[in-house]
């Protein structure tokens, strides 16, 4: 199954949100997308984040080293995870692209720092 097949196999609201986030994240030249274990993963040198469709509604963009994203930590929810932290989007209107861009920039910088 390709990434696009995976996205369009989801319900209308969800596939639109997934497609929007996927396109935004892959706009970075160095970002690589993969479909693993039924989840969209994004990496440069190592995994940076993944998009986890939620059972109730929406998705969570989970950052692999979220706990180390000091400038972005206030936007992220660590839940009961030790290293990862994420931001939840219920629909397209809830996506703040400036915030997401800022988090992705910090995550990519951290990834490049520890190549």
Secondary structure, 3 states (H helix, E strand, C coil): CCHHHHHHCCCHHHHHHHHHHHHHHCCCCCCEEEEECCEEEEECCCEEEEEEECCCCCEEEEECCHHHCCCCHHHCECCCCCCCEEEEECCHHHCCHHHHHHHHHHHHHHHHHCC
